[in-house]
Amino acid sequence: MPQERKIKLGLILHGVGRTWDDWRHPDRDVRASTSLSFYRTQAQLAERGRFDFLFVADSLSINEKSSPHYLYRFEPLTILSALAAVTEHIGLVGTLSVSYTEPFNVARQFASLDHISAGRAGWNVVTSWLSDTAANFGKAVHPAHHERYRIAAEHLSVVQGLWDSWEDDALVGDKQGGVFVDAAKLHRLDHVGPYFQVRGPLNIGRSPQGQPVIFQAGASEDGKDFAARHAEVVFCGPQNLEEAQTYYRDLKARAERLSRPDGVPFILPGAAPIVGRTDEEAEVFYQELSALTSIDTGLGFLSRAFNDHDFRQYDLDGLFPDVEHIGQDSNQSASQRILERVRAGNLTVRQIARELSTPRGDFVGSPEKVADALQRWFENEGADGFVIFEALPGQLERFVDLVVPVLQQRGLLRVEYEHDTFRENLGLPFPSNRYVAENKRAG
C-alpha cells in the first residue's frame, strides 16, 4: 500500500545565522558555528519535531566579505559524525564539492558516516561556484559552469560505483572456516574517464540503507538537468508560491521524461518561519529581526550571487551595473533571479540590497497561519517539504512546540519515525547493488 504523502522537513544547521547581521542578536552565541553543544541542542530539537534530516551547507573559499557563519565553522562530515552519536532517527546530510575532492575519499567518508549513524547519511552534491576556490587547492583555473556539471556527473557515478563495490552480504566473518570476506562479492570498479581514474574496491561496505541519499540544489538549466537525472532530494530558493510552482513543475517534468520513480526527486524550498503565539507576537519578532539588518546583509547576498563581486565600488543609488557576465559563470540561478527583479523594478544597488536583506515571505505569524502557508505550498505543487532556517534564537523550539503539533493534527507530518534508516523514512526504495542485479539478469 503506498505511503501517505507527508511534509518532509530538514533543518539547516547555520550556527550564528544565515545573514551578515544575525550574529548581532543579543541572544546569539558568536561561537555557535563551532559549538557542539549548540548543534546537539538543535539536532535533538529537530528530532523531537520528527524532522527528516539535518543539513550542513559548505563552501571552500572565504574572504573578508563572507558572512560570519561562513567565516568560522565546522567541516560538515566532522560535525555530522558527532551528531550521529547523540541522535537516533534523524538523517544527516553534508555538503561536499565534486570540483575539489577525489571520488574515493568522498565515497569512503560518506560510507563511514552511513555506518556510524546506522544508515542515516546523505550527500549534498555541489560543484562550487566561487572562482577563488581554485586558489585553495593549487589550481590555476576554476572550472567553467558547464564543465563543473560534467565533472559532477562522472564524480557521482564513480562514488556510487564504489559504494556498490561490496555486495550487501560480502562480509562473511566465518571464524570456523577462516573466511572474512567472500572475494567473489568484492568488486573492482576500474573506472577510466575524462576527469577520474579509480580502481576500487572501496575499503568499507554498504550500510543498512544501501547508499547515502543524494541531495542537490540545481537551479540553472544545467543544474536542473543534473538534479532531475541524479538527485533524490532537491533544495531550492523560490521567493513565493508562484515561483515555487514553476520550479516544481519544471523539475518534476524533467524527471518524468527520464523515467525517474514517481515523485522523485523530492523538492524542498528553504523557509525561515517566524512564529508567535499570535500574529501580533510574530510581527514583534519579525521587527526584531529587521532591526538587526544593515546594508551589509543585502550587499553580501548580492555579492555572493556574483562570485563575491564588490558592489560597493558603484554608486549605491545609481543604475544597477552590467554584471550579468559575472553571474553566468558563477551562481547562474541566483544572479538571474536578481537581475530579473532589478529590471522589472528598475532598481538601484541599494534598493535590491534592501529587498534581499529583509524578505518577509509567507511564513510569519501564529502557529496556525504558518501551518496554513506550509500546507498551501505542499498541496499546490510548490513543495514536497521544506528546509527550515532558524531566523532568530528560540524560533526552532517555537516551530517544534507550536507548528509541528498543528501539522501532525492535520495528518501532514509524522507523529513517530516509521523506519530505521533515512532512506526508508523519506519513502525511498533500497538501492539494489549493481552486481547483484547483473547476476540476476545473467541468470
Sine and cosine of phi, psi and omega as CSV:
sin_phi,cos_phi,sin_psi,cos_psi,sin_omega,cos_omega
0.00,0.00,0.77,-0.64,-0.06,-1.00
-0.87,0.50,0.60,-0.80,0.03,-1.00
-0.95,0.31,0.73,-0.68,0.02,-1.00
-0.88,0.47,0.72,-0.70,-0.04,-1.00
-0.93,0.38,0.79,-0.61,0.03,-1.00
-0.74,-0.67,0.35,-0.94,0.02,-1.00
-0.92,0.40,0.74,-0.67,0.08,-1.00
-0.99,-0.14,0.71,-0.70,-0.06,-1.00
-0.82,-0.57,0.72,-0.69,0.15,-0.99
-0.84,-0.54,0.45,-0.89,0.10,-1.00
-0.89,-0.45,0.82,-0.58,0.08,-1.00
-1.00,0.05,0.82,-0.58,0.01,-1.00
-1.00,0.07,0.96,-0.27,-0.18,-0.98
-0.82,-0.57,0.43,0.90,0.17,-0.99
0.71,0.70,-0.93,-0.37,-0.07,-1.00
-0.98,0.19,0.04,1.00,0.08,-1.00
0.88,-0.48,0.24,-0.97,-0.13,-0.99
-1.00,-0.03,-0.22,0.97,-0.02,-1.00
-0.96,-0.27,-0.08,-1.00,0.01,-1.00
-0.99,0.11,-0.13,0.99,-0.10,-0.99
-0.84,-0.54,-0.19,0.98,-0.06,-1.00
-0.83,0.56,-0.56,0.83,-0.06,-1.00
-0.88,0.47,-0.31,0.95,-0.06,-1.00
-0.98,0.18,-0.14,0.99,0.02,-1.00
-0.87,0.49,0.70,-0.72,-0.07,-1.00
-0.86,0.51,-0.41,0.91,0.00,-1.00
-1.00,-0.09,0.07,1.00,-0.04,-1.00
-1.00,0.01,0.77,-0.64,0.11,-0.99
-0.97,0.22,0.87,-0.49,-0.07,-1.00
-0.93,0.37,-0.22,0.98,0.06,-1.00
-0.96,-0.28,0.31,0.95,-0.08,-1.00
-0.87,0.49,-0.51,0.86,-0.05,-1.00
-0.95,0.32,-0.21,0.98,0.11,-0.99
-0.77,-0.63,0.60,0.80,0.00,-1.00
-0.92,-0.39,0.94,-0.33,0.04,-1.00
-0.89,0.46,-0.64,0.77,-0.04,-1.00
-0.90,0.43,-0.62,0.78,0.04,-1.00
-0.90,0.44,-0.73,0.68,-0.02,-1.00
-0.93,0.37,-0.56,0.83,0.05,-1.00
-0.89,0.46,-0.69,0.72,0.03,-1.00
-0.87,0.49,-0.71,0.70,0.00,-1.00
-0.91,0.42,-0.66,0.75,0.00,-1.00
-0.88,0.47,-0.70,0.72,-0.03,-1.00
-0.95,0.31,-0.54,0.84,0.12,-0.99
-0.89,0.45,-0.72,0.69,-0.01,-1.00
-0.90,0.44,-0.62,0.79,0.03,-1.00
-0.92,0.38,-0.62,0.79,0.08,-1.00
-0.88,0.47,-0.53,0.85,0.06,-1.00
-0.99,0.11,0.12,0.99,0.05,-1.00
0.87,0.49,0.56,0.83,0.11,-0.99
-0.90,0.44,0.45,-0.89,0.04,-1.00
-0.97,0.23,-0.60,0.80,-0.11,-0.99
-0.36,-0.93,0.35,-0.94,0.24,-0.97
-0.98,-0.18,0.54,-0.84,-0.02,-1.00
-0.73,-0.69,0.73,-0.69,0.06,-1.00
-0.89,-0.46,0.89,-0.45,0.06,-1.00
-0.98,0.18,0.21,-0.98,0.01,-1.00
-0.36,-0.93,0.34,-0.94,0.11,-0.99
-0.46,-0.89,0.51,-0.86,-0.12,-0.99
-0.95,-0.30,0.22,0.98,0.00,-1.00
-0.57,-0.82,0.72,-0.69,0.09,-1.00
-0.74,-0.67,0.28,-0.96,0.19,-0.98
-0.50,-0.87,-0.06,-1.00,-0.09,-1.00
-0.90,0.44,-0.24,0.97,0.00,-1.00
-1.00,-0.07,-0.10,1.00,-0.05,-1.00
-0.91,0.41,0.42,-0.91,0.01,-1.00
-0.93,0.37,0.45,-0.89,-0.06,-1.00
-0.81,0.59,-0.66,0.75,0.00,-1.00
-0.89,0.45,-0.62,0.78,-0.01,-1.00
-0.97,0.25,-0.35,0.94,0.01,-1.00
-0.95,0.30,-0.49,0.87,-0.27,-0.96
-0.45,-0.89,1.00,-0.07,-0.14,-0.99
-0.36,-0.93,0.16,-0.99,0.04,-1.00
-0.97,0.24,0.47,-0.88,0.22,-0.97
-0.96,0.29,0.68,-0.73,-0.17,-0.98
-0.84,0.54,-0.76,0.64,-0.10,-1.00
-0.92,0.40,-0.49,0.87,0.00,-1.00
-0.92,0.39,-0.79,0.62,-0.03,-1.00
-0.93,0.37,-0.58,0.82,0.02,-1.00
-0.92,0.40,-0.58,0.81,0.06,-1.00
-0.90,0.44,-0.64,0.77,0.05,-1.00
-0.91,0.42,-0.65,0.76,-0.01,-1.00
-0.95,0.31,-0.41,0.91,0.07,-1.00
-0.86,0.51,-0.52,0.86,-0.06,-1.00
-0.98,0.18,-0.26,0.97,-0.05,-1.00
-0.89,-0.46,0.20,0.98,0.10,-1.00
-0.74,-0.67,0.23,-0.97,-0.06,-1.00
-0.82,-0.57,-0.50,0.87,-0.18,-0.98
-0.83,-0.56,-0.49,0.87,-0.20,-0.98
-0.96,0.27,0.62,-0.78,0.04,-1.00
-0.94,0.35,0.38,-0.93,-0.10,-0.99
-0.76,-0.65,0.97,-0.24,-0.14,-0.99
-0.92,-0.38,0.84,-0.55,0.01,-1.00
-0.87,-0.49,0.50,-0.87,0.02,-1.00
-1.00,-0.05,0.73,-0.68,0.10,-1.00
-0.57,-0.82,0.73,-0.69,-0.11,-0.99
-1.00,0.10,0.71,-0.71,0.07,-1.00
-0.98,0.21,-0.36,0.93,-0.08,-1.00
-0.97,0.23,-0.33,0.94,-0.08,-1.00
-0.71,-0.71,0.54,0.84,0.08,-1.00
-0.64,-0.77,0.36,-0.93,0.10,-0.99
-0.99,-0.11,0.69,-0.72,-0.05,-1.00
-0.82,0.57,-0.62,0.78,-0.04,-1.00
-0.88,0.47,-0.70,0.72,0.01,-1.00
-0.90,0.44,-0.68,0.73,0.00,-1.00
-0.89,0.46,-0.73,0.69,0.01,-1.00
-0.86,0.52,-0.68,0.73,-0.02,-1.00
-0.93,0.38,-0.68,0.74,-0.02,-1.00
-0.89,0.45,-0.75,0.67,-0.03,-1.00
-0.95,0.31,-0.56,0.83,0.09,-1.00
-0.90,0.44,-0.61,0.79,0.04,-1.00
-0.90,0.44,-0.73,0.68,0.05,-1.00
-0.87,0.50,-0.61,0.80,-0.01,-1.00
-0.90,0.44,-0.65,0.76,0.05,-1.00
-0.95,0.31,-0.69,0.73,0.02,-1.00
-0.83,0.56,-0.62,0.78,-0.08,-1.00
-1.00,-0.10,0.07,1.00,-0.02,-1.00
0.87,0.50,0.67,0.75,0.12,-0.99
1.00,-0.07,0.67,0.74,-0.04,-1.00
-0.81,-0.59,0.29,0.96,-0.11,-0.99
-1.00,0.00,0.51,-0.86,0.14,-0.99
-0.62,-0.78,0.54,-0.84,-0.01,-1.00
-0.91,-0.42,0.86,-0.51,0.14,-0.99
-1.00,0.03,0.95,-0.32,-0.08,-1.00
-0.99,0.12,0.90,-0.44,0.04,-1.00
-0.82,-0.57,0.33,-0.94,-0.05,-1.00
-0.95,-0.32,-0.15,0.99,-0.02,-1.00
0.92,0.39,0.93,-0.37,-0.05,-1.00
-0.99,-0.17,-0.30,0.95,-0.05,-1.00
-0.97,0.22,0.87,-0.50,-0.11,-0.99
-0.92,0.40,-0.43,0.90,0.01,-1.00
-0.90,0.44,-0.29,0.96,0.00,-1.00
-0.83,0.56,-0.59,0.81,-0.04,-1.00
-0.82,0.58,-0.59,0.80,-0.05,-1.00
-0.92,0.38,-0.35,0.94,0.02,-1.00
-0.99,0.10,-0.15,0.99,-0.07,-1.00
-0.80,-0.60,0.37,0.93,0.08,-1.00
0.92,0.39,0.42,0.91,-0.01,-1.00
-0.97,-0.22,0.66,-0.75,0.00,-1.00
-0.97,0.24,-0.53,0.85,-0.11,-0.99
-0.69,-0.72,0.67,-0.74,0.12,-0.99
-0.99,0.15,0.72,-0.69,-0.03,-1.00
-0.86,0.51,0.58,-0.81,0.04,-1.00
-0.93,0.38,0.31,-0.95,-0.11,-0.99
-0.82,0.58,-0.79,0.62,-0.06,-1.00
-0.91,0.42,-0.56,0.83,0.00,-1.00
-0.95,0.32,-0.56,0.83,0.00,-1.00
-0.86,0.51,-0.59,0.81,0.00,-1.00
-0.97,0.24,-0.47,0.88,0.12,-0.99
-0.92,0.38,-0.67,0.75,0.07,-1.00
-0.87,0.50,-0.69,0.72,-0.05,-1.00
-0.88,0.48,-0.69,0.73,-0.03,-1.00
-0.89,0.46,-0.69,0.72,0.00,-1.00
-0.94,0.34,-0.68,0.74,-0.01,-1.00
-0.84,0.53,-0.77,0.64,-0.02,-1.00
-0.88,0.47,-0.66,0.75,0.03,-1.00
-0.86,0.51,-0.66,0.75,0.00,-1.00
-0.92,0.38,-0.71,0.70,0.00,-1.00
-0.86,0.51,-0.72,0.69,0.00,-1.00
-0.92,0.38,-0.53,0.85,0.10,-1.00
-0.90,0.43,-0.64,0.77,0.04,-1.00
-0.92,0.39,-0.62,0.78,0.05,-1.00
-0.88,0.48,-0.48,0.88,0.02,-1.00
-1.00,0.03,-0.04,1.00,-0.12,-0.99
-0.92,0.39,-0.34,0.94,0.19,-0.98
-0.96,-0.27,0.81,-0.58,0.18,-0.98
-0.93,0.36,0.34,-0.94,-0.14,-0.99
-0.87,0.49,-0.53,0.85,-0.02,-1.00
-0.94,-0.34,0.44,0.90,-0.03,-1.00
-0.94,0.35,-0.51,0.86,0.02,-1.00
-0.98,0.17,0.94,-0.35,-0.10,-0.99
-1.00,-0.03,-0.79,0.62,-0.01,-1.00
0.89,0.45,0.62,0.78,0.00,-1.00
-1.00,0.09,0.99,-0.14,-0.05,-1.00
-0.93,0.36,-0.63,0.77,-0.01,-1.00
-0.91,0.41,-0.68,0.73,-0.02,-1.00
-1.00,0.08,-0.17,0.99,0.02,-1.00
0.95,0.30,0.47,0.88,-0.02,-1.00
-0.92,-0.40,0.93,-0.36,0.01,-1.00
-0.99,0.11,-0.70,0.71,-0.04,-1.00
-0.70,-0.72,0.61,-0.80,0.10,-0.99
-0.98,0.18,0.97,-0.24,-0.11,-0.99
-0.86,0.51,-0.46,0.89,-0.01,-1.00
-0.94,0.33,-0.27,0.96,-0.02,-1.00
-0.95,-0.32,0.30,0.95,0.07,-1.00
-0.89,-0.46,0.82,-0.58,-0.23,-0.97
-0.81,-0.59,0.68,-0.73,0.18,-0.98
-0.99,0.16,0.58,-0.81,0.03,-1.00
-1.00,0.06,-0.67,0.74,-0.01,-1.00
0.78,0.62,0.76,0.65,0.00,-1.00
-1.00,0.09,0.75,-0.66,0.13,-0.99
-0.74,-0.67,0.91,-0.42,-0.04,-1.00
-0.67,-0.75,-0.07,-1.00,-0.03,-1.00
-0.88,0.48,-0.51,0.86,-0.11,-0.99
-0.90,-0.43,-0.42,0.91,-0.10,-0.99
-0.67,-0.75,0.56,-0.83,0.15,-0.99
-0.79,-0.62,0.90,-0.43,-0.13,-0.99
-0.67,-0.74,0.83,-0.55,-0.02,-1.00
-0.99,0.13,-0.80,0.60,-0.14,-0.99
0.97,0.24,-0.04,-1.00,-0.01,1.00
-0.97,0.24,0.16,-0.99,0.07,-1.00
-0.95,0.32,0.45,-0.89,-0.02,-1.00
-0.99,-0.14,0.56,0.83,0.16,-0.99
-0.36,-0.93,0.60,-0.80,-0.10,-1.00
-1.00,0.06,-0.11,-0.99,0.00,-1.00
-0.97,0.25,0.47,-0.88,-0.06,-1.00
-1.00,-0.05,0.01,-1.00,0.03,-1.00
-0.86,0.52,-0.38,0.93,0.03,-1.00
-0.99,-0.16,0.11,0.99,0.06,-1.00
1.00,0.05,-0.90,0.43,0.06,-1.00
-0.56,-0.83,0.51,-0.86,0.13,-0.99
-0.84,0.54,0.46,-0.89,0.01,-1.00
-0.97,0.23,0.66,-0.75,-0.05,-1.00
-0.99,-0.11,0.85,-0.53,0.05,-1.00
-0.94,-0.34,0.40,-0.92,0.05,-1.00
-0.33,-0.94,0.31,-0.95,-0.05,-1.00
-0.75,-0.67,0.69,0.72,-0.06,-1.00
-0.95,0.32,0.76,-0.65,0.05,-1.00
-0.74,-0.67,-0.34,0.94,0.16,-0.99
-0.96,0.28,0.12,-0.99,0.03,-1.00
-0.88,0.48,-0.72,0.69,0.05,-1.00
-0.88,0.47,-0.66,0.75,-0.02,-1.00
-0.91,0.42,-0.67,0.74,0.01,-1.00
-0.92,0.38,-0.61,0.79,0.07,-1.00
-0.89,0.45,-0.67,0.74,0.02,-1.00
-0.90,0.43,-0.72,0.70,-0.02,-1.00
-0.90,0.44,-0.68,0.73,-0.01,-1.00
-0.89,0.47,-0.56,0.83,-0.04,-1.00
-0.99,0.10,-0.60,0.80,-0.22,-0.98
-0.89,-0.46,-0.52,0.86,-0.16,-0.99
-0.98,0.20,0.47,-0.88,0.14,-0.99
-0.97,-0.25,-0.44,0.90,0.09,-1.00
-0.67,-0.74,0.66,-0.75,-0.05,-1.00
-0.79,-0.61,0.76,-0.65,0.15,-0.99
-1.00,0.03,0.49,-0.87,0.13,-0.99
-0.46,-0.89,0.19,-0.98,-0.09,-1.00
-0.75,-0.66,0.81,0.59,0.02,-1.00
-0.92,0.38,0.47,-0.88,-0.03,-1.00
-1.00,0.03,-0.30,0.95,-0.03,-1.00
-0.38,-0.93,0.10,-0.99,-0.07,-1.00
-0.89,0.45,-0.62,0.78,-0.01,-1.00
-0.88,0.48,-0.71,0.71,0.06,-1.00
-0.89,0.46,-0.65,0.76,-0.01,-1.00
-0.89,0.46,-0.67,0.74,-0.01,-1.00
-0.91,0.42,-0.65,0.76,0.02,-1.00
-0.88,0.48,-0.73,0.69,0.01,-1.00
-0.91,0.42,-0.73,0.69,-0.05,-1.00
-0.84,0.53,-0.77,0.64,-0.06,-1.00
-0.92,0.39,-0.61,0.79,0.02,-1.00
-0.90,0.45,-0.77,0.64,-0.07,-1.00
-0.93,0.36,-0.63,0.77,0.04,-1.00
-0.89,0.46,-0.63,0.78,0.01,-1.00
-0.91,0.41,-0.65,0.76,0.05,-1.00
-0.88,0.47,-0.68,0.73,-0.01,-1.00
-0.91,0.41,-0.63,0.78,0.01,-1.00
-0.90,0.44,-0.64,0.77,0.03,-1.00
-0.90,0.43,-0.42,0.91,0.02,-1.00
-1.00,-0.03,0.10,1.00,0.02,-1.00
0.88,0.48,0.57,0.82,0.11,-0.99
-0.92,0.39,0.38,-0.92,0.05,-1.00
-0.84,0.54,0.49,-0.87,-0.06,-1.00
-0.82,0.57,0.81,-0.59,0.05,-1.00
1.00,0.01,-0.25,0.97,-0.05,-1.00
-0.99,-0.12,0.70,-0.72,0.05,1.00
-0.99,0.16,0.48,-0.88,0.14,-0.99
-0.96,0.27,0.65,-0.76,-0.09,-1.00
-0.92,-0.40,0.84,-0.55,-0.10,-0.99
-0.81,-0.59,0.98,-0.18,0.12,-0.99
-0.92,0.38,0.42,-0.91,0.13,-0.99
-0.98,0.20,0.56,-0.83,0.04,-1.00
-0.57,-0.82,0.63,-0.78,0.03,-1.00
-0.84,-0.55,0.97,0.24,-0.07,-1.00
-0.89,0.46,0.59,-0.81,0.16,-0.99
-0.85,-0.53,0.94,-0.33,-0.19,-0.98
-0.93,-0.37,0.78,-0.63,0.16,-0.99
-0.83,-0.55,0.28,-0.96,0.06,-1.00
-0.92,0.39,-0.40,0.92,0.11,-0.99
-0.73,-0.68,0.23,-0.97,0.07,-1.00
-0.87,0.49,-0.59,0.81,-0.03,-1.00
-0.91,0.41,-0.66,0.75,0.02,-1.00
-0.91,0.41,-0.64,0.77,0.03,-1.00
-0.88,0.47,-0.61,0.79,0.02,-1.00
-0.90,0.43,-0.61,0.80,0.06,-1.00
-0.88,0.47,-0.69,0.73,0.03,-1.00
-0.90,0.44,-0.66,0.75,0.01,-1.00
-0.88,0.48,-0.68,0.73,0.02,-1.00
-0.91,0.40,-0.54,0.84,0.08,-1.00
-0.89,0.46,-0.67,0.74,0.05,-1.00
-0.92,0.40,-0.71,0.71,-0.03,-1.00
-0.88,0.48,-0.56,0.83,-0.03,-1.00
-0.91,0.42,-0.40,0.92,0.02,-1.00
-0.97,0.24,-0.39,0.92,-0.24,-0.97
-0.97,0.23,0.74,-0.67,0.11,-0.99
-0.88,-0.47,0.07,-1.00,0.06,-1.00
-0.88,0.47,-0.36,0.93,-0.02,-1.00
-0.87,0.50,-0.66,0.75,-0.01,-1.00
-0.90,0.44,-0.74,0.67,0.01,-1.00
-0.88,0.47,-0.70,0.71,0.03,-1.00
-0.92,0.39,-0.52,0.86,0.04,-1.00
-0.91,0.41,-0.74,0.67,0.05,-1.00
-0.89,0.46,-0.64,0.77,0.02,-1.00
-0.89,0.45,-0.75,0.66,-0.02,-1.00
-0.87,0.49,-0.69,0.73,-0.08,-1.00
-0.89,0.45,-0.57,0.82,0.01,-1.00
-0.94,0.34,-0.35,0.94,-0.04,-1.00
-0.89,-0.45,0.74,0.67,0.12,-0.99
0.84,0.54,0.67,0.74,0.01,-1.00
0.86,0.51,0.52,0.85,0.05,-1.00
-0.91,0.41,0.62,-0.78,-0.05,-1.00
-1.00,0.06,0.97,-0.24,0.00,-1.00
-1.00,0.08,-0.14,0.99,0.04,-1.00
-0.95,0.30,-0.24,0.97,0.01,-1.00
-0.96,0.29,-0.21,0.98,-0.03,-1.00
-0.98,-0.19,0.28,-0.96,0.15,-0.99
-0.93,0.37,0.92,-0.39,-0.09,-1.00
-0.89,0.45,-0.36,0.93,-0.01,-1.00
-0.96,-0.27,0.18,0.98,0.02,-1.00
-0.99,-0.13,-0.12,-0.99,0.02,-1.00
-0.87,0.49,0.58,-0.81,0.02,-1.00
-0.92,0.40,0.72,-0.70,-0.10,-1.00
-0.95,0.32,0.30,-0.95,0.04,-1.00
-0.99,0.11,1.00,-0.09,-0.06,-1.00
-0.81,-0.59,0.28,0.96,-0.07,-1.00
-0.85,0.52,-0.61,0.79,-0.04,-1.00
-0.90,0.44,-0.49,0.87,0.03,-1.00
-0.95,0.33,-0.68,0.73,0.01,-1.00
-0.92,0.39,-0.52,0.85,-0.06,-1.00
-0.86,0.51,-0.55,0.83,-0.03,-1.00
-0.97,-0.26,0.22,0.98,0.01,-1.00
-0.87,-0.49,-0.90,-0.45,0.04,-1.00
-1.00,-0.05,1.00,0.04,-0.13,-0.99
-0.84,0.54,-0.73,0.68,-0.11,-0.99
-0.91,0.41,-0.74,0.67,-0.03,-1.00
-0.91,0.41,-0.68,0.73,-0.03,-1.00
-0.92,0.40,-0.63,0.78,0.02,-1.00
-0.91,0.40,-0.64,0.77,0.02,-1.00
-0.89,0.46,-0.65,0.76,0.03,-1.00
-0.90,0.43,-0.71,0.70,-0.02,-1.00
-0.90,0.45,-0.61,0.79,0.04,-1.00
-0.89,0.45,-0.66,0.75,0.02,-1.00
-0.92,0.38,-0.66,0.75,0.02,-1.00
-0.87,0.50,-0.72,0.69,-0.04,-1.00
-0.93,0.37,-0.63,0.78,-0.03,-1.00
-0.91,0.42,-0.60,0.80,-0.05,-1.00
-0.96,-0.28,0.06,1.00,-0.05,-1.00
0.77,0.64,0.78,0.62,-0.15,-0.99
-1.00,0.05,0.51,-0.86,0.14,-0.99
-1.00,0.09,0.11,-0.99,0.06,-1.00
-0.86,0.51,-0.71,0.70,-0.03,-1.00
-0.89,0.45,-0.66,0.75,-0.04,-1.00
-0.91,0.41,-0.69,0.72,0.01,-1.00
-0.94,0.33,-0.55,0.84,0.05,-1.00
-0.89,0.45,-0.66,0.75,0.03,-1.00
-0.90,0.45,-0.68,0.74,0.02,-1.00
-0.88,0.47,-0.65,0.76,-0.03,-1.00
-0.94,0.34,-0.48,0.88,-0.12,-0.99
-0.99,0.14,-0.46,0.89,-0.08,-1.00
-0.73,-0.68,0.83,0.56,0.05,-1.00
-0.92,0.38,0.68,-0.73,-0.02,-1.00
-1.00,0.00,-0.76,0.65,0.03,-1.00
0.94,0.33,-0.08,-1.00,-0.09,-1.00
-1.00,-0.01,-0.13,0.99,-0.27,-0.96
-0.94,-0.35,0.73,0.68,0.04,-1.00
-0.84,-0.54,0.84,-0.54,0.04,-1.00
0.44,-0.90,-0.31,-0.95,0.03,-1.00
-0.93,0.37,0.25,-0.97,0.04,-1.00
-0.82,0.57,-0.67,0.74,-0.02,-1.00
-0.92,0.40,-0.64,0.77,-0.01,-1.00
-0.92,0.40,-0.67,0.74,0.03,-1.00
-0.91,0.41,-0.68,0.73,0.04,-1.00
-0.88,0.47,-0.64,0.77,0.04,-1.00
-0.86,0.52,-0.69,0.72,-0.04,-1.00
-0.92,0.39,-0.70,0.72,0.04,-1.00
-0.87,0.49,-0.69,0.73,0.01,-1.00
-0.90,0.43,-0.65,0.76,-0.01,-1.00
-0.88,0.48,-0.71,0.70,0.03,-1.00
-0.90,0.43,-0.67,0.74,-0.06,-1.00
-0.91,0.41,-0.64,0.77,-0.10,-0.99
-1.00,-0.02,-0.04,1.00,-0.06,-1.00
-0.82,-0.58,0.65,0.76,0.09,-1.00
0.83,0.56,0.66,0.75,0.10,-1.00
-0.93,-0.37,-0.35,0.94,-0.10,-1.00
-0.20,-0.98,0.50,-0.87,0.24,-0.97
-0.99,-0.14,-0.11,0.99,-0.01,-1.00
0.20,-0.98,-0.27,-0.96,-0.11,-0.99
-0.55,-0.84,0.52,-0.85,0.18,-0.98
-0.98,-0.21,0.90,-0.44,-0.15,-0.99
-1.00,-0.05,0.77,-0.64,0.17,-0.99
-0.99,-0.17,0.64,-0.77,0.13,-0.99
-0.99,0.10,0.95,-0.32,-0.09,-1.00
-0.94,0.33,-0.60,0.80,-0.02,-1.00
-0.65,-0.76,0.45,-0.89,0.08,-1.00
-0.81,0.58,0.73,-0.68,0.00,-1.00
1.00,-0.05,-0.22,0.98,-0.05,-1.00
-0.95,0.30,-0.51,0.86,0.05,-1.00
-0.89,0.46,-0.71,0.70,0.00,-1.00
-0.89,0.46,-0.65,0.76,0.05,-1.00
-0.89,0.46,-0.67,0.74,0.01,-1.00
-0.88,0.47,-0.71,0.70,-0.03,-1.00
-0.91,0.40,-0.67,0.74,-0.09,-1.00
-0.99,0.15,-0.46,0.89,-0.13,-0.99
-0.93,-0.38,-0.65,0.76,-0.06,-1.00
-1.00,0.03,-0.69,0.73,-0.03,-1.00
-0.81,0.58,-0.73,0.69,0.02,-1.00
-0.86,0.51,-0.58,0.81,0.03,-1.00
-0.90,0.43,-0.71,0.70,0.02,-1.00
-0.90,0.44,-0.62,0.78,0.03,-1.00
-0.92,0.40,-0.67,0.74,0.02,-1.00
-0.89,0.46,-0.50,0.87,0.02,-1.00
-1.00,0.09,0.00,1.00,0.00,-1.00
0.97,0.26,0.34,0.94,-0.07,-1.00
-0.99,-0.14,-0.22,0.98,-0.07,-1.00
-0.65,-0.76,0.62,-0.79,-0.01,-1.00
-0.84,0.54,0.48,-0.88,0.11,-0.99
-1.00,-0.10,-0.56,0.83,0.07,-1.00
-0.68,-0.73,0.41,-0.91,0.12,-0.99
-0.92,0.38,0.73,-0.69,-0.11,-0.99
-1.00,0.09,-0.47,0.88,-0.17,-0.98
-0.68,-0.74,-0.02,-1.00,-0.04,-1.00
-1.00,-0.02,-0.53,0.84,-0.10,-0.99
-0.96,-0.28,0.38,-0.93,0.04,-1.00
-0.86,0.51,-0.75,0.67,-0.04,-1.00
-0.85,0.53,-0.69,0.72,0.01,-1.00
-0.91,0.40,-0.67,0.74,-0.02,-1.00
-0.91,0.41,-0.46,0.89,0.09,-1.00
-0.98,0.21,-0.25,0.97,-0.06,-1.00
1.00,0.08,0.42,0.91,0.03,-1.00
-0.99,-0.13,0.59,-0.81,-0.01,-1.00
-0.96,0.29,0.38,-0.92,0.11,-0.99
-0.93,0.37,0.80,-0.60,-0.05,-1.00
-0.98,0.21,0.86,-0.51,0.01,-1.00
-0.90,0.43,0.63,-0.78,0.10,-1.00
-0.93,0.37,0.75,-0.66,-0.11,-0.99
-0.87,0.49,-0.56,0.83,-0.05,-1.00
-0.96,0.27,-0.58,0.81,0.09,-1.00
-0.91,0.42,-0.69,0.72,0.01,-1.00
-0.88,0.47,-0.65,0.76,0.03,-1.00
-0.90,0.45,-0.66,0.75,0.01,-1.00
-0.89,0.45,-0.62,0.79,0.03,-1.00
-0.90,0.43,-0.67,0.74,0.03,-1.00
-0.91,0.42,-0.64,0.77,-0.01,-1.00
-0.93,0.38,-0.55,0.84,-0.02,-1.00
-0.97,0.24,0.00,0.00,0.00,0.00
